[in-house]
Amino acid sequence: MKKNPPILFLAILVIACGALNKSNKTEEVPLLTVNHEPVYAGEFIYAFNKNRPADSAVTRQAIDDYLELYIRFKLKVAEAKARGLDTTAAFRKEYNSYLEQLQNSYMKSPEVTDSLVQQAFERLQTEIRASHILIKVEENAPPADTLAAYNKALAIRDSLLQGQPFEKMALLYSQDPSVRQNKGDLGYFTTLQMVYPFENAAYNTPVGQVSLPVRTRFGYHLIKVTGQRPNRGQVRVAHIMLRHNPEARDRIFDIYEQLQGGADWAELCRQYSQDSRSAAKGGELPPFSYRQVVEPFAKAAFALDKPGEISDPVETRYGWHIIKLLEKLPVDDFAAQESRLRARVSRDSRSTLGRQLLLGKLAQENNLQEYGANVEAIVNPANHRFVKEKWLWQHDSLATLPLFSIGDSLYTAAGLYQQIANDKRQQNSREYLYEAYKKYRDEALLAYEKAHLADKYPEYRYLEKEYYEGILLFTIMEQEVWQKAATDTAGLRAYYQTHSAAFTDTSRWQVAIFTSPDAQIIDSVAAALPDAQAFARWPRAEKQPLMQGNNGTTELSLRLDTGLYQAASHPVLQQLSRPFTTARTSTQQEHHYVILLRNPDEPPPLSQVKGQVVAAYQEELERNWVAELQQKYEVTINRKVLEDVYKKLTDK
């Protein structure tokens, strides 16, 4: 059994959430050295404050106790490094995975996400009805094509403003495949049901007006808002459904008349409904919002007012339905919705706003300087060799041209060329080259920030080291303690033989308890089984007839319970006093015969307490190992710095 690693040291089990604020520069003075490697006061203070219970008093003794634990931790890490455990492929893979998660927690703009979540909740209170006209244009279309699509959308909007009917213009010009069916009408929707630019325009356009062209990944949209209403939440309904066939309409109306006459809904549902997933459950469906089901079904379901009310038969593309309202569910409050909204916002296209804000912040903080003339030269297709759709960047004379700098680092076109060479979609066009440049610049900004997080955030530096040393601790403890305790069976048995008294618990009794309301039955059991040896030898051929012979009626006349019980809390055993080998007692209207199967004063068998023994054996292995490390590695403590640490921690 593995011993759980000390939580004092292993913050690797918890990924830090969110970027921590900058703090004043921690005093970087060595508090101690372990194997000649310094451990700085700031690191120790950080670890102490992080791991001490919030309500515990900070005293010199508490600091000394933690320092002793911390030194043991550092000794184990020193041994792990000496063995090269931090150079293995497995270590690097695990460490890099934790490090990436830690870095990403600092590469966010939580204030943007908070704002978007709040906005989504506020918009969720309202449903918008809108129609649209779509003029398609590819996301990465050349500027000329983009401009042509935009101008076409503007011209259509001018016609609409001059009085042309929206439905007519949609049928004439919209390139949305569904326009022939809906004439541009999208029905009611709420937040997170449309792409974000479309949603933004819909919520910001007054009812009855037409928006300016709105760009999404599909093209340009003209949006006319035709309605607005409070969000009606969800409904929970049951239905009886008949699939389309020549008799379906007549049959559904016949079922409806039976229901009006008082027939049982559940019985008719089981008998007639052809929705196999819901028929056996009375036709009940999961809760849904208006837009989650087809329009005719939603319209009929949301028109019902009171639980139990039944709709007229309604036809959808799936068949005929009768709908019964079970419950109306209003929109949840913010507390109930927050985690769900946060998850959806993070997956939605609006999450890119946070990235854009972060990049702007990093550009300012890290002093991004772009060399406009050089960038202009690079994005000009005439300046490059591009033969048969192959990028000959190795021979480009502009490869050494500096494009931008971040901090004191200079970035040349060579890096951009390498990125382009690895892109299967590469092309020698101004649009592609500029997008590639922006990607190169943005990724360089993010990489630069990650490389300098330790300089900006002391907390990050400490967490990074915690992850590094925590993984080493796991690995070395596995080798020196956990694995040895699990596989060294001879050592475990020897340890138990020496320390068996520590695992003897006289409060727990291993017994067999026979119980019966009939005292004569208990007498016969006691006569047949006078002691533990007799019980142990009790053959199955005799046990089964005895138990069955006394339980031949519907009543249970004889019961046997065996096990290890806490005597003081057991209703039968708490009436007995040791010493005894067998005993008789009564509780209420029942009689009991108790056989003591093992003397509680004797050590239990190893199998019975193996978990406790393994844990204790691990502790002994660890103590012995730490004693060896203390002899092997030199530890020195700077007492003057320790006095400063006392003062800093106890003054808080």
BELWO-V438113 format. One record per residue. PSI is psi in degrees with one decimal (999 if undefined). Layout:
PSI
PSI
This chain:
124.1
138.1
135.7
133.5
147.1
125.0
-18.1
-35.8
-22.9
74.0
-4.3
-14.4
-13.4
119.2
125.9
131.3
124.5
149.8
137.2
148.4
153.1
145.3
169.3
147.4
122.7
143.4
115.5
72.3
131.7
125.9
-36.6
168.2
141.2
116.4
40.8
9.0
126.7
145.0
115.6
152.6
-40.4
-40.1
-45.2
-43.8
-42.3
-47.8
-41.0
-48.8
-33.9
-36.0
-12.5
144.7
141.8
-32.0
10.2
148.9
140.4
106.7
166.1
-37.9
-41.9
-39.9
-42.8
-41.8
-43.2
-35.7
-39.2
-44.6
-40.8
-38.2
-41.9
-42.7
-47.3
-32.9
-42.8
-40.5
-40.7
-41.6
-40.1
-42.4
-40.4
-29.9
-1.8
23.3
-20.2
5.9
-3.4
155.0
-37.9
-41.9
-47.1
-39.0
-46.8
-43.7
-45.2
-33.3
-46.7
-41.0
-40.5
-41.8
-40.9
-46.6
-43.6
-29.6
-23.0
-10.8
48.0
160.6
83.1
-28.7
-31.9
-46.5
-43.5
-42.3
-42.0
-37.0
-44.2
-42.3
-43.4
-41.8
-43.3
-41.9
-27.4
-19.4
-13.7
141.9
138.9
137.3
131.0
153.4
156.5
158.4
125.9
127.1
109.5
142.0
136.1
152.5
-43.3
31.8
152.3
152.4
-36.6
-41.8
-39.3
-44.1
-39.1
-42.0
-40.2
-45.3
-36.1
-42.8
-39.9
-41.1
-41.4
-40.3
-40.2
-40.9
-40.4
-42.1
-23.0
2.6
-1.4
137.7
137.6
-41.9
-41.8
-46.0
-34.3
-45.8
-32.4
-39.8
-23.8
137.2
16.4
125.4
-23.3
2.4
-30.2
-28.9
-40.1
-1.7
31.5
-10.6
119.2
-1.9
-165.3
142.7
166.6
-167.8
151.1
16.3
-10.0
162.4
150.3
-44.4
-37.3
-47.0
-44.4
-47.7
-40.5
-42.0
-17.1
2.6
125.7
153.5
132.4
-10.6
164.0
132.5
163.1
163.9
131.5
125.1
127.0
-177.1
-13.0
-23.5
-148.3
137.3
140.1
126.1
124.3
120.1
121.6
-7.8
159.2
135.6
159.4
144.8
127.0
9.0
-136.3
162.8
153.0
121.2
166.8
155.5
156.0
125.3
137.0
130.7
158.7
127.3
168.9
-29.6
-4.5
-42.1
-47.0
-39.8
-40.5
-35.3
-31.5
-42.6
-40.7
-41.2
-36.9
-41.5
-40.7
-27.9
0.9
8.9
154.0
124.3
-50.4
-39.1
-43.8
-35.4
-47.4
-35.1
-37.1
-31.5
134.5
12.6
97.4
-25.5
-23.4
-14.4
-42.5
-15.2
24.2
18.6
7.6
135.4
156.4
154.3
147.5
155.5
173.6
-41.0
-6.7
-11.0
170.0
150.7
-49.1
-37.6
-45.6
-44.3
-43.7
-40.3
-44.9
-14.9
-19.2
142.1
-43.7
142.1
135.1
-17.9
142.8
136.9
161.5
159.5
136.6
140.2
133.9
-179.5
-12.9
-21.1
-152.4
143.4
146.8
130.6
135.2
125.0
127.9
-40.0
141.6
131.4
110.1
167.4
132.6
158.3
175.2
-40.8
-40.6
-27.1
-19.4
-52.5
-39.2
-43.6
-40.1
-41.4
-41.4
-39.3
-39.3
-24.3
-10.9
160.8
-22.6
-17.2
-19.8
-19.8
-38.3
-40.6
-42.7
-42.2
-41.3
-45.2
-39.6
-40.1
-44.3
-36.5
-40.2
-46.7
-34.9
12.6
58.0
127.1
116.8
140.6
91.9
-44.7
-39.0
-39.0
-41.6
-38.6
-37.2
-37.5
1.7
113.2
-27.1
-16.5
6.2
157.8
113.4
97.3
125.5
49.2
24.9
132.1
117.4
59.8
-26.3
-25.8
11.3
126.8
-13.5
6.4
-30.6
2.8
125.1
132.0
-36.6
165.5
148.1
118.7
-125.1
17.2
134.4
136.7
122.4
174.1
-20.7
-40.7
-39.6
-42.3
-39.9
-40.7
-44.0
-39.4
-28.7
2.3
117.3
-18.0
13.1
144.0
156.3
71.8
154.8
-40.6
-47.1
-44.6
-37.3
-39.9
-40.4
-39.2
-45.6
-39.3
-43.6
-45.3
-46.1
-42.3
-33.5
-39.2
-45.4
-42.4
-39.2
-42.5
-45.0
-39.8
-19.4
13.8
-39.0
-28.4
-30.3
-32.9
105.6
-36.7
-38.2
-43.4
-41.6
-41.2
-40.5
-42.8
-36.5
-45.1
-46.5
-51.4
-29.3
-40.6
-40.5
-40.6
-46.0
-47.2
-46.4
-35.2
-36.5
-43.7
-43.6
-24.0
-64.8
-47.6
-39.7
-45.4
-30.9
-29.2
-20.8
77.0
-36.4
-43.9
-37.8
-43.9
-41.5
-40.8
-43.3
-41.0
-36.7
-32.9
18.8
-32.1
-30.6
-18.3
8.3
123.2
102.6
-8.0
-11.4
125.9
133.9
115.3
164.3
128.7
115.8
135.4
135.5
149.0
-10.2
116.7
-31.3
-35.3
-42.8
-37.9
-43.0
-35.9
-45.3
-36.8
-37.4
-29.0
80.8
-14.8
178.8
-35.6
-41.5
-40.2
-42.1
-33.5
-3.9
111.1
147.1
-32.1
-26.0
-34.7
-46.3
-46.5
-36.2
-47.0
-45.8
-36.5
-30.2
0.0
38.6
-13.5
-175.7
-19.2
146.6
107.9
-17.8
128.0
141.8
125.8
128.5
147.3
-173.8
116.6
149.9
109.9
-41.4
-23.5
0.1
131.0
-27.3
-49.6
-28.6
-10.9
-8.1
153.6
140.0
155.6
150.0
158.4
-37.7
155.6
153.0
142.0
170.5
147.4
125.3
-115.0
19.0
151.6
146.4
144.8
120.7
129.6
122.2
113.4
-22.1
139.2
117.0
-19.1
-12.8
149.3
138.3
162.6
148.1
-38.8
-29.1
-26.4
26.2
-39.9
-45.2
-38.7
-43.2
-44.4
-43.4
-37.7
-38.8
-43.6
-40.6
-42.3
-41.9
-42.2
-45.6
-40.2
-43.9
-37.7
-38.9
-41.3
-36.1
-31.6
-29.7
-38.4
137.0
134.5
126.7
140.7
130.8
101.0
-32.3
-43.1
-35.8
-37.2
-39.6
-37.1
-44.7
-48.6
-43.4
-40.2
-37.9
-16.7
-13.7
999
